[in-house]
């Protein structure tokens, strides 16, 4: 079980935006990249996916940057991770043994626990 760098970086970038941005004050990607030590090119791709999911918006121009589309208390870690993960971290989907596997219940419980934890934590919780 492994959470991708994309999800880790994306969650860190969103926490940074929760701490430092608003519709009036945006954060440039270069600032987020530098402060959070996230490769700039990779961050561009991550933010693009978050923007497509309508979790962030961009303000264009010289004083441009990004901000959250909702209040930090309205965005869960689970939402962010699900947008950025291409696969579920714990999944029996596609396994030939899934229907008869004696350990499937274990993996289902692990996934349920992971989902529950991620969905119970908001950006507001993470900026404290």
N, CA, C and O atoms as a GROMACS GRO file, in nm:
protein
  512
    1UNK      N    1   0.086  -0.118   0.000
    1UNK     CA    2   0.000   0.000   0.000
    1UNK      C    3   0.090   0.123   0.000
    1UNK      O    4   0.180   0.136   0.083
    2UNK      N    5   0.064   0.212  -0.093
    2UNK     CA    6   0.147   0.332  -0.104
    2UNK      C    7   0.063   0.446  -0.160
    2UNK      O    8  -0.008   0.430  -0.259
    3UNK      N    9   0.074   0.560  -0.095
    3UNK     CA   10   0.009   0.681  -0.145
    3UNK      C   11   0.112   0.751  -0.233
    3UNK      O   12   0.227   0.766  -0.195
    4UNK      N   13   0.069   0.792  -0.351
    4UNK     CA   14   0.162   0.851  -0.449
    4UNK      C   15   0.218   0.986  -0.403
    4UNK      O   16   0.159   1.054  -0.320
    5UNK      N   17   0.332   1.020  -0.461
    5UNK     CA   18   0.391   1.153  -0.438
    5UNK      C   19   0.293   1.261  -0.483
    5UNK      O   20   0.284   1.368  -0.421
    6UNK      N   21   0.220   1.233  -0.590
    6UNK     CA   22   0.124   1.331  -0.641
    6UNK      C   23   0.021   1.364  -0.533
    6UNK      O   24  -0.010   1.481  -0.511
    7UNK      N   25  -0.032   1.264  -0.467
    7UNK     CA   26  -0.131   1.287  -0.361
    7UNK      C   27  -0.068   1.356  -0.241
    7UNK      O   28  -0.127   1.446  -0.182
    8UNK      N   29   0.053   1.315  -0.205
    8UNK     CA   30   0.122   1.378  -0.092
    8UNK      C   31   0.149   1.527  -0.121
    8UNK      O   32   0.120   1.613  -0.038
    9UNK      N   33   0.204   1.555  -0.238
    9UNK     CA   34   0.233   1.693  -0.276
    9UNK      C   35   0.104   1.774  -0.290
    9UNK      O   36   0.098   1.889  -0.247
   10UNK      N   37   0.003   1.714  -0.349
   10UNK     CA   38  -0.124   1.784  -0.366
   10UNK      C   39  -0.186   1.822  -0.234
   10UNK      O   40  -0.238   1.933  -0.220
   11UNK      N   41  -0.183   1.733  -0.139
   11UNK     CA   42  -0.238   1.764  -0.006
   11UNK      C   43  -0.157   1.875   0.060
   11UNK      O   44  -0.215   1.964   0.122
   12UNK      N   45  -0.024   1.870   0.048
   12UNK     CA   46   0.060   1.977   0.105
   12UNK      C   47   0.032   2.111   0.039
   12UNK      O   48   0.025   2.213   0.106
   13UNK      N   49   0.016   2.111  -0.092
   13UNK     CA   50  -0.014   2.235  -0.165
   13UNK      C   51  -0.149   2.292  -0.121
   13UNK      O   52  -0.163   2.413  -0.105
   14UNK      N   53  -0.246   2.206  -0.102
   14UNK     CA   54  -0.379   2.251  -0.059
   14UNK      C   55  -0.376   2.306   0.083
   14UNK      O   56  -0.444   2.404   0.114
   15UNK      N   57  -0.298   2.244   0.170
   15UNK     CA   58  -0.284   2.297   0.307
   15UNK      C   59  -0.217   2.434   0.300
   15UNK      O   60  -0.256   2.526   0.372
   16UNK      N   61  -0.116   2.448   0.215
   16UNK     CA   62  -0.049   2.577   0.199
   16UNK      C   63  -0.150   2.684   0.153
   16UNK      O   64  -0.152   2.795   0.206
   17UNK      N   65  -0.232   2.649   0.055
   17UNK     CA   66  -0.334   2.744   0.008
   17UNK      C   67  -0.434   2.776   0.119
   17UNK      O   68  -0.477   2.891   0.131
   18UNK      N   69  -0.469   2.678   0.197
   18UNK     CA   70  -0.563   2.702   0.308
   18UNK      C   71  -0.504   2.801   0.409
   18UNK      O   72  -0.576   2.882   0.467
   19UNK      N   73  -0.374   2.794   0.429
   19UNK     CA   74  -0.307   2.884   0.524
   19UNK      C   75  -0.284   3.024   0.468
   19UNK      O   76  -0.293   3.122   0.541
   20UNK      N   77  -0.256   3.033   0.338
   20UNK     CA   78  -0.202   3.157   0.283
   20UNK      C   79  -0.283   3.226   0.174
   20UNK      O   80  -0.240   3.330   0.124
   21UNK      N   81  -0.397   3.172   0.136
   21UNK     CA   82  -0.469   3.234   0.025
   21UNK      C   83  -0.614   3.263   0.060
   21UNK      O   84  -0.670   3.210   0.156
   22UNK      N   85  -0.672   3.349  -0.022
   22UNK     CA   86  -0.815   3.379  -0.019
   22UNK      C   87  -0.848   3.433  -0.157
   22UNK      O   88  -0.758   3.446  -0.241
   23UNK      N   89  -0.973   3.466  -0.182
   23UNK     CA   90  -1.006   3.522  -0.314
   23UNK      C   91  -0.935   3.655  -0.336
   23UNK      O   92  -0.908   3.694  -0.450
   24UNK      N   93  -0.905   3.723  -0.228
   24UNK     CA   94  -0.835   3.852  -0.237
   24UNK      C   95  -0.684   3.835  -0.243
   24UNK      O   96  -0.615   3.917  -0.304
   25UNK      N   97  -0.632   3.730  -0.181
   25UNK     CA   98  -0.487   3.708  -0.178
   25UNK      C   99  -0.458   3.569  -0.233
   25UNK      O  100  -0.489   3.468  -0.171
   26UNK      N  101  -0.397   3.566  -0.350
   26UNK     CA  102  -0.368   3.440  -0.416
   26UNK      C  103  -0.222   3.400  -0.394
   26UNK      O  104  -0.139   3.483  -0.357
   27UNK      N  105  -0.192   3.274  -0.418
   27UNK     CA  106  -0.055   3.224  -0.403
   27UNK      C  107  -0.002   3.178  -0.538
   27UNK      O  108  -0.061   3.090  -0.601
   28UNK      N  109   0.109   3.236  -0.582
   28UNK     CA  110   0.170   3.190  -0.707
   28UNK      C  111   0.227   3.048  -0.691
   28UNK      O  112   0.270   3.010  -0.582
   29UNK      N  113   0.228   2.973  -0.799
   29UNK     CA  114   0.281   2.836  -0.792
   29UNK      C  115   0.428   2.834  -0.751
   29UNK      O  116   0.470   2.744  -0.678
   30UNK      N  117   0.505   2.931  -0.796
   30UNK     CA  118   0.648   2.934  -0.760
   30UNK      C  119   0.666   2.944  -0.609
   30UNK      O  120   0.756   2.882  -0.552
   31UNK      N  121   0.580   3.021  -0.546
   31UNK     CA  122   0.585   3.036  -0.400
   31UNK      C  123   0.554   2.902  -0.332
   31UNK      O  124   0.626   2.859  -0.241
   32UNK      N  125   0.447   2.837  -0.376
   32UNK     CA  126   0.409   2.708  -0.316
   32UNK      C  127   0.520   2.605  -0.339
   32UNK      O  128   0.558   2.532  -0.248
   33UNK      N  129   0.571   2.602  -0.461
   33UNK     CA  130   0.677   2.508  -0.496
   33UNK      C  131   0.799   2.526  -0.407
   33UNK      O  132   0.855   2.429  -0.356
   34UNK      N  133   0.839   2.650  -0.389
   34UNK     CA  134   0.958   2.679  -0.309
   34UNK      C  135   0.934   2.649  -0.161
   34UNK      O  136   1.015   2.581  -0.098
   35UNK      N  137   0.825   2.698  -0.106
   35UNK     CA  138   0.798   2.683   0.038
   35UNK      C  139   0.771   2.538   0.077
   35UNK      O  140   0.806   2.496   0.187
   36UNK      N  141   0.708   2.462  -0.013
   36UNK     CA  142   0.672   2.323   0.017
   36UNK      C  143   0.769   2.221  -0.044
   36UNK      O  144   0.752   2.100  -0.029
   37UNK      N  145   0.872   2.273  -0.113
   37UNK     CA  146   0.973   2.187  -0.174
   37UNK      C  147   0.910   2.082  -0.267
   37UNK      O  148   0.939   1.962  -0.258
   38UNK      N  149   0.825   2.132  -0.355
   38UNK     CA  150   0.758   2.047  -0.454
   38UNK      C  151   0.810   2.088  -0.592
   38UNK      O  152   0.808   2.207  -0.624
   39UNK      N  153   0.857   1.993  -0.673
   39UNK     CA  154   0.905   2.029  -0.807
   39UNK      C  155   0.799   2.109  -0.884
   39UNK      O  156   0.684   2.067  -0.893
   40UNK      N  157   0.840   2.224  -0.939
   40UNK     CA  158   0.747   2.317  -1.002
   40UNK      C  159   0.665   2.253  -1.114
   40UNK      O  160   0.543   2.269  -1.119
   41UNK      N  161   0.731   2.183  -1.204
   41UNK     CA  162   0.660   2.123  -1.318
   41UNK      C  163   0.555   2.021  -1.271
   41UNK      O  164   0.446   2.013  -1.327
   42UNK      N  165   0.590   1.945  -1.169
   42UNK     CA  166   0.497   1.847  -1.115
   42UNK      C  167   0.380   1.918  -1.047
   42UNK      O  168   0.265   1.876  -1.060
   43UNK      N  169   0.410   2.026  -0.975
   43UNK     CA  170   0.305   2.102  -0.907
   43UNK      C  171   0.206   2.161  -1.008
   43UNK      O  172   0.086   2.165  -0.982
   44UNK      N  173   0.256   2.207  -1.123
   44UNK     CA  174   0.166   2.258  -1.228
   44UNK      C  175   0.062   2.153  -1.269
   44UNK      O  176  -0.056   2.184  -1.284
   45UNK      N  177   0.107   2.030  -1.285
   45UNK     CA  178   0.017   1.921  -1.324
   45UNK      C  179  -0.083   1.890  -1.213
   45UNK      O  180  -0.201   1.868  -1.239
   46UNK      N  181  -0.034   1.890  -1.091
   46UNK     CA  182  -0.120   1.861  -0.976
   46UNK      C  183  -0.228   1.968  -0.962
   46UNK      O  184  -0.346   1.937  -0.947
   47UNK      N  185  -0.187   2.094  -0.968
   47UNK     CA  186  -0.282   2.205  -0.954
   47UNK      C  187  -0.384   2.202  -1.067
   47UNK      O  188  -0.501   2.234  -1.047
   48UNK      N  189  -0.340   2.165  -1.186
   48UNK     CA  190  -0.431   2.155  -1.299
   48UNK      C  191  -0.542   2.053  -1.271
   48UNK      O  192  -0.659   2.078  -1.302
   49UNK      N  193  -0.507   1.940  -1.213
   49UNK     CA  194  -0.607   1.839  -1.178
   49UNK      C  195  -0.700   1.889  -1.068
   49UNK      O  196  -0.821   1.863  -1.071
   50UNK      N  197  -0.645   1.960  -0.971
   50UNK     CA  198  -0.727   2.016  -0.863
   50UNK      C  199  -0.820   2.125  -0.916
   50UNK      O  200  -0.932   2.142  -0.868
   51UNK      N  201  -0.772   2.199  -1.014
   51UNK     CA  202  -0.854   2.303  -1.077
   51UNK      C  203  -0.967   2.238  -1.157
   51UNK      O  204  -1.081   2.285  -1.153
   52UNK      N  205  -0.936   2.133  -1.229
   52UNK     CA  206  -1.037   2.061  -1.307
   52UNK      C  207  -1.146   2.004  -1.214
   52UNK      O  208  -1.263   1.995  -1.251
   53UNK      N  209  -1.106   1.965  -1.094
   53UNK     CA  210  -1.200   1.911  -0.995
   53UNK      C  211  -1.272   2.023  -0.919
   53UNK      O  212  -1.353   1.998  -0.830
   54UNK      N  213  -1.241   2.147  -0.955
   54UNK     CA  214  -1.303   2.266  -0.895
   54UNK      C  215  -1.274   2.282  -0.746
   54UNK      O  216  -1.358   2.330  -0.669
   55UNK      N  217  -1.152   2.241  -0.706
   55UNK     CA  218  -1.108   2.262  -0.569
   55UNK      C  219  -1.025   2.389  -0.555
   55UNK      O  220  -1.017   2.448  -0.448
   56UNK      N  221  -0.962   2.431  -0.668
   56UNK     CA  222  -0.886   2.557  -0.670
   56UNK      C  223  -0.925   2.635  -0.795
   56UNK      O  224  -0.973   2.579  -0.894
   57UNK      N  225  -0.902   2.765  -0.787
   57UNK     CA  226  -0.922   2.852  -0.903
   57UNK      C  227  -0.797   2.936  -0.921
   57UNK      O  228  -0.720   2.958  -0.827
   58UNK      N  229  -0.779   2.983  -1.044
   58UNK     CA  230  -0.664   3.068  -1.076
   58UNK      C  231  -0.710   3.210  -1.099
   58UNK      O  232  -0.816   3.236  -1.154
   59UNK      N  233  -0.626   3.302  -1.054
   59UNK     CA  234  -0.641   3.443  -1.089
   59UNK      C  235  -0.526   3.473  -1.185
   59UNK      O  236  -0.409   3.457  -1.148
   60UNK      N  237  -0.558   3.515  -1.305
   60UNK     CA  238  -0.458   3.538  -1.409
   60UNK      C  239  -0.392   3.675  -1.391
   60UNK      O  240  -0.445   3.763  -1.322
   61UNK      N  241  -0.277   3.690  -1.454
   61UNK     CA  242  -0.210   3.819  -1.455
   61UNK      C  243  -0.082   3.822  -1.375
   61UNK      O  244  -0.040   3.722  -1.316
   62UNK      N  245  -0.021   3.940  -1.374
   62UNK     CA  246   0.107   3.959  -1.306
   62UNK      C  247   0.097   3.926  -1.158
   62UNK      O  248   0.188   3.866  -1.101
   63UNK      N  249  -0.012   3.965  -1.096
   63UNK     CA  250  -0.033   3.938  -0.953
   63UNK      C  251  -0.117   3.810  -0.934
   63UNK      O  252  -0.186   3.794  -0.834
   64UNK      N  253  -0.109   3.719  -1.033
   64UNK     CA  254  -0.192   3.600  -1.033
   64UNK      C  255  -0.142   3.491  -0.940
   64UNK      O  256  -0.032   3.496  -0.885
   65UNK      N  257  -0.226   3.392  -0.927
   65UNK     CA  258  -0.195   3.277  -0.844
   65UNK      C  259  -0.320   3.194  -0.823
   65UNK      O  260  -0.416   3.204  -0.899
   66UNK      N  261  -0.318   3.112  -0.720
   66UNK     CA  262  -0.428   3.020  -0.695
   66UNK      C  263  -0.488   3.042  -0.558
   66UNK      O  264  -0.424   3.092  -0.466
   67UNK      N  265  -0.616   3.002  -0.547
   67UNK     CA  266  -0.687   3.008  -0.419
   67UNK      C  267  -0.788   2.894  -0.415
   67UNK      O  268  -0.825   2.839  -0.519
   68UNK      N  269  -0.833   2.860  -0.296
   68UNK     CA  270  -0.932   2.754  -0.278
   68UNK      C  271  -1.070   2.804  -0.323
   68UNK      O  272  -1.102   2.922  -0.308
   69UNK      N  273  -1.150   2.714  -0.377
   69UNK     CA  274  -1.284   2.751  -0.421
   69UNK      C  275  -1.387   2.742  -0.308
   69UNK      O  276  -1.497   2.797  -0.318
   70UNK      N  277  -1.350   2.672  -0.201
   70UNK     CA  278  -1.439   2.657  -0.085
   70UNK      C  279  -1.360   2.688   0.041
   70UNK      O  280  -1.237   2.697   0.038
   71UNK      N  281  -1.430   2.703   0.150
   71UNK     CA  282  -1.363   2.724   0.279
   71UNK      C  283  -1.285   2.597   0.315
   71UNK      O  284  -1.327   2.487   0.280
   72UNK      N  285  -1.171   2.613   0.386
   72UNK     CA  286  -1.091   2.495   0.425
   72UNK      C  287  -1.171   2.390   0.502
   72UNK      O  288  -1.142   2.271   0.492
   73UNK      N  289  -1.270   2.432   0.578
   73UNK     CA  290  -1.348   2.334   0.655
   73UNK      C  291  -1.443   2.253   0.566
   73UNK      O  292  -1.504   2.157   0.612
   74UNK      N  293  -1.455   2.293   0.439
   74UNK     CA  294  -1.545   2.224   0.346
   74UNK      C  295  -1.472   2.130   0.249
   74UNK      O  296  -1.535   2.067   0.164
   75UNK      N  297  -1.340   2.122   0.261
   75UNK     CA  298  -1.261   2.036   0.172
   75UNK      C  299  -1.191   1.930   0.257
   75UNK      O  300  -1.114   1.963   0.347
   76UNK      N  301  -1.218   1.802   0.226
   76UNK     CA  302  -1.155   1.695   0.304
   76UNK      C  303  -1.028   1.645   0.236
   76UNK      O  304  -1.009   1.660   0.115
   77UNK      N  305  -0.944   1.585   0.317
   77UNK     CA  306  -0.824   1.521   0.264
   77UNK      C  307  -0.863   1.411   0.167
   77UNK      O  308  -0.795   1.387   0.067
   78UNK      N  309  -0.974   1.343   0.196
   78UNK     CA  310  -1.022   1.236   0.109
   78UNK      C  311  -1.056   1.286  -0.031
   78UNK      O  312  -1.022   1.220  -0.130
   79UNK      N  313  -1.122   1.402  -0.039
   79UNK     CA  314  -1.154   1.460  -0.171
   79UNK      C  315  -1.028   1.481  -0.252
   79UNK      O  316  -1.021   1.446  -0.370
   80UNK      N  317  -0.929   1.539  -0.189
   80UNK     CA  318  -0.804   1.573  -0.256
   80UNK      C  319  -0.732   1.447  -0.304
   80UNK      O  320  -0.689   1.439  -0.419
   81UNK      N  321  -0.719   1.350  -0.215
   81UNK     CA  322  -0.649   1.226  -0.250
   81UNK      C  323  -0.721   1.152  -0.362
   81UNK      O  324  -0.657   1.100  -0.453
   82UNK      N  325  -0.854   1.147  -0.356
   82UNK     CA  326  -0.929   1.077  -0.462
   82UNK      C  327  -0.913   1.145  -0.598
   82UNK      O  328  -0.913   1.078  -0.701
   83UNK      N  329  -0.901   1.278  -0.600
   83UNK     CA  330  -0.879   1.349  -0.727
   83UNK      C  331  -0.742   1.312  -0.785
   83UNK      O  332  -0.728   1.298  -0.906
   84UNK      N  333  -0.644   1.296  -0.699
   84UNK     CA  334  -0.506   1.281  -0.746
   84UNK      C  335  -0.457   1.137  -0.759
   84UNK      O  336  -0.360   1.112  -0.830
   85UNK      N  337  -0.520   1.045  -0.692
   85UNK     CA  338  -0.477   0.904  -0.700
   85UNK      C  339  -0.541   0.838  -0.822
   85UNK      O  340  -0.662   0.847  -0.842
   86UNK      N  341  -0.461   0.772  -0.901
   86UNK     CA  342  -0.514   0.703  -1.017
   86UNK      C  343  -0.578   0.569  -0.978
   86UNK      O  344  -0.666   0.518  -1.047
   87UNK      N  345  -0.532   0.513  -0.867
   87UNK     CA  346  -0.590   0.389  -0.818
   87UNK      C  347  -0.616   0.403  -0.668
   87UNK      O  348  -0.556   0.487  -0.601
   88UNK      N  349  -0.705   0.321  -0.619
   88UNK     CA  350  -0.733   0.318  -0.476
   88UNK      C  351  -0.614   0.249  -0.408
   88UNK      O  352  -0.571   0.143  -0.454
   89UNK      N  353  -0.558   0.309  -0.300
   89UNK     CA  354  -0.439   0.250  -0.237
   89UNK      C  355  -0.455   0.104  -0.195
   89UNK      O  356  -0.359   0.027  -0.202
   90UNK      N  357  -0.574   0.065  -0.152
   90UNK     CA  358  -0.597  -0.074  -0.113
   90UNK      C  359  -0.716  -0.123  -0.195
   90UNK      O  360  -0.829  -0.080  -0.172
   91UNK      N  361  -0.692  -0.211  -0.288
   91UNK     CA  362  -0.802  -0.253  -0.375
   91UNK      C  363  -0.782  -0.397  -0.422
   91UNK      O  364  -0.672  -0.439  -0.455
   92UNK      N  365  -0.892  -0.469  -0.424
   92UNK     CA  366  -0.891  -0.605  -0.478
   92UNK      C  367  -0.946  -0.607  -0.620
   92UNK      O  368  -0.956  -0.713  -0.682
   93UNK      N  369  -0.983  -0.489  -0.671
   93UNK     CA  370  -1.037  -0.483  -0.807
   93UNK      C  371  -0.935  -0.536  -0.906
   93UNK      O  372  -0.817  -0.499  -0.901
   94UNK      N  373  -0.979  -0.619  -0.995
   94UNK     CA  374  -0.890  -0.673  -1.096
   94UNK      C  375  -0.814  -0.798  -1.053
   94UNK      O  376  -0.750  -0.863  -1.136
   95UNK      N  377  -0.821  -0.830  -0.927
   95UNK     CA  378  -0.753  -0.951  -0.878
   95UNK      C  379  -0.836  -1.073  -0.915
   95UNK      O  380  -0.957  -1.076  -0.894
   96UNK      N  381  -0.771  -1.172  -0.969
   96UNK     CA  382  -0.840  -1.294  -1.010
   96UNK      C  383  -0.899  -1.370  -0.891
   96UNK      O  384  -0.993  -1.448  -0.908
   97UNK      N  385  -0.845  -1.348  -0.774
   97UNK     CA  386  -0.889  -1.420  -0.655
   97UNK      C  387  -0.994  -1.345  -0.575
   97UNK      O  388  -1.041  -1.395  -0.473
   98UNK      N  389  -1.032  -1.227  -0.618
   98UNK     CA  390  -1.119  -1.140  -0.538
   98UNK      C  391  -1.247  -1.209  -0.490
   98UNK      O  392  -1.289  -1.187  -0.376
   99UNK      N  393  -1.309  -1.291  -0.572
   99UNK     CA  394  -1.436  -1.354  -0.534
   99UNK      C  395  -1.419  -1.465  -0.430
   99UNK      O  396  -1.510  -1.492  -0.352
  100UNK      N  397  -1.304  -1.528  -0.429
  100UNK     CA  398  -1.284  -1.640  -0.338
  100UNK      C  399  -1.172  -1.617  -0.236
  100UNK      O  400  -1.140  -1.708  -0.159
  101UNK      N  401  -1.115  -1.501  -0.234
  101UNK     CA  402  -0.999  -1.471  -0.148
  101UNK      C  403  -1.039  -1.470   0.000
  101UNK      O  404  -1.137  -1.406   0.039
  102UNK      N  405  -0.963  -1.541   0.079
  102UNK     CA  406  -0.992  -1.547   0.223
  102UNK      C  407  -0.945  -1.423   0.298
  102UNK      O  408  -0.981  -1.404   0.414
  103UNK      N  409  -0.865  -1.337   0.233
  103UNK     CA  410  -0.816  -1.217   0.301
  103UNK      C  411  -0.883  -1.089   0.252
  103UNK      O  412  -0.848  -0.980   0.296
  104UNK      N  413  -0.979  -1.101   0.160
  104UNK     CA  414  -1.046  -0.983   0.104
  104UNK      C  415  -1.108  -0.895   0.211
  104UNK      O  416  -1.103  -0.772   0.200
  105UNK      N  417  -1.166  -0.955   0.314
  105UNK     CA  418  -1.228  -0.877   0.422
  105UNK      C  419  -1.126  -0.787   0.492
  105UNK      O  420  -1.158  -0.676   0.533
  106UNK      N  421  -1.004  -0.836   0.507
  106UNK     CA  422  -0.899  -0.756   0.570
  106UNK      C  423  -0.873  -0.631   0.487
  106UNK      O  424  -0.870  -0.520   0.540
  107UNK      N  425  -0.855  -0.649   0.356
  107UNK     CA  426  -0.822  -0.535   0.268
  107UNK      C  427  -0.940  -0.439   0.256
  107UNK      O  428  -0.920  -0.318   0.245
  108UNK      N  429  -1.061  -0.492   0.258
  108UNK     CA  430  -1.179  -0.404   0.256
  108UNK      C  431  -1.184  -0.318   0.382
  108UNK      O  432  -1.215  -0.199   0.374
  109UNK      N  433  -1.154  -0.378   0.497
  109UNK     CA  434  -1.155  -0.302   0.623
  109UNK      C  435  -1.044  -0.197   0.627
  109UNK      O  436  -1.063  -0.087   0.677
  110UNK      N  437  -0.928  -0.233   0.572
  110UNK     CA  438  -0.817  -0.136   0.566
  110UNK      C  439  -0.858  -0.019   0.479
  110UNK      O  440  -0.836   0.096   0.516
  111UNK      N  441  -0.918  -0.045   0.362
  111UNK     CA  442  -0.962   0.062   0.273
  111UNK      C  443  -1.070   0.147   0.339
  111UNK      O  444  -1.066   0.270   0.330
  112UNK      N  445  -1.166   0.083   0.406
  112UNK     CA  446  -1.272   0.157   0.475
  112UNK      C  447  -1.214   0.248   0.583
  112UNK      O  448  -1.257   0.362   0.600
  113UNK      N  449  -1.115   0.197   0.655
  113UNK     CA  450  -1.051   0.275   0.761
  113UNK      C  451  -0.975   0.394   0.702
  113UNK      O  452  -0.981   0.505   0.755
  114UNK      N  453  -0.905   0.370   0.592
  114UNK     CA  454  -0.832   0.477   0.524
  114UNK      C  455  -0.929   0.585   0.474
  114UNK      O  456  -0.906   0.704   0.495
  115UNK      N  457  -1.036   0.541   0.408
  115UNK     CA  458  -1.136   0.636   0.358
  115UNK      C  459  -1.197   0.717   0.473
  115UNK      O  460  -1.212   0.838   0.463
  116UNK      N  461  -1.231   0.650   0.580
  116UNK     CA  462  -1.293   0.715   0.695
  116UNK      C  463  -1.199   0.820   0.754
  116UNK      O  464  -1.242   0.931   0.788
  117UNK      N  465  -1.073   0.786   0.767
  117UNK     CA  466  -0.975   0.880   0.823
  117UNK      C  467  -0.958   1.001   0.732
  117UNK      O  468  -0.964   1.115   0.778
  118UNK      N  469  -0.938   0.977   0.603
  118UNK     CA  470  -0.919   1.088   0.510
  118UNK      C  471  -1.042   1.177   0.501
  118UNK      O  472  -1.031   1.299   0.490
  119UNK      N  473  -1.160   1.116   0.505
  119UNK     CA  474  -1.284   1.194   0.494
  119UNK      C  475  -1.319   1.268   0.622
  119UNK      O  476  -1.401   1.360   0.621
  120UNK      N  477  -1.257   1.229   0.733
  120UNK     CA  478  -1.288   1.296   0.860
  120UNK      C  479  -1.198   1.418   0.883
  120UNK      O  480  -1.222   1.495   0.976
  121UNK      N  481  -1.095   1.435   0.800
  121UNK     CA  482  -1.002   1.546   0.818
  121UNK      C  483  -1.018   1.650   0.709
  121UNK      O  484  -1.009   1.618   0.590
  122UNK      N  485  -1.041   1.773   0.749
  122UNK     CA  486  -1.055   1.882   0.653
  122UNK      C  487  -0.924   1.962   0.647
  122UNK      O  488  -0.835   1.944   0.730
  123UNK      N  489  -0.916   2.049   0.549
  123UNK     CA  490  -0.799   2.137   0.542
  123UNK      C  491  -0.791   2.225   0.666
  123UNK      O  492  -0.681   2.256   0.713
  124UNK      N  493  -0.905   2.264   0.718
  124UNK     CA  494  -0.907   2.344   0.841
  124UNK      C  495  -0.842   2.269   0.957
  124UNK      O  496  -0.770   2.328   1.038
  125UNK      N  497  -0.866   2.139   0.964
  125UNK     CA  498  -0.803   2.057   1.068
  125UNK      C  499  -0.650   2.053   1.050
  125UNK      O  500  -0.575   2.054   1.148
  126UNK      N  501  -0.607   2.049   0.925
  126UNK     CA  502  -0.464   2.034   0.896
  126UNK      C  503  -0.385   2.164   0.912
  126UNK      O  504  -0.262   2.159   0.925
  127UNK      N  505  -0.450   2.278   0.910
  127UNK     CA  506  -0.376   2.404   0.926
  127UNK      C  507  -0.358   2.443   1.072
  127UNK      O  508  -0.288   2.540   1.102
  128UNK      N  509  -0.419   2.371   1.160
  128UNK     CA  510  -0.407   2.402   1.305
  128UNK      C  511  -0.269   2.373   1.355
  128UNK      O  512  -0.241   2.393   1.474
   0.00000   0.00000   0.00000
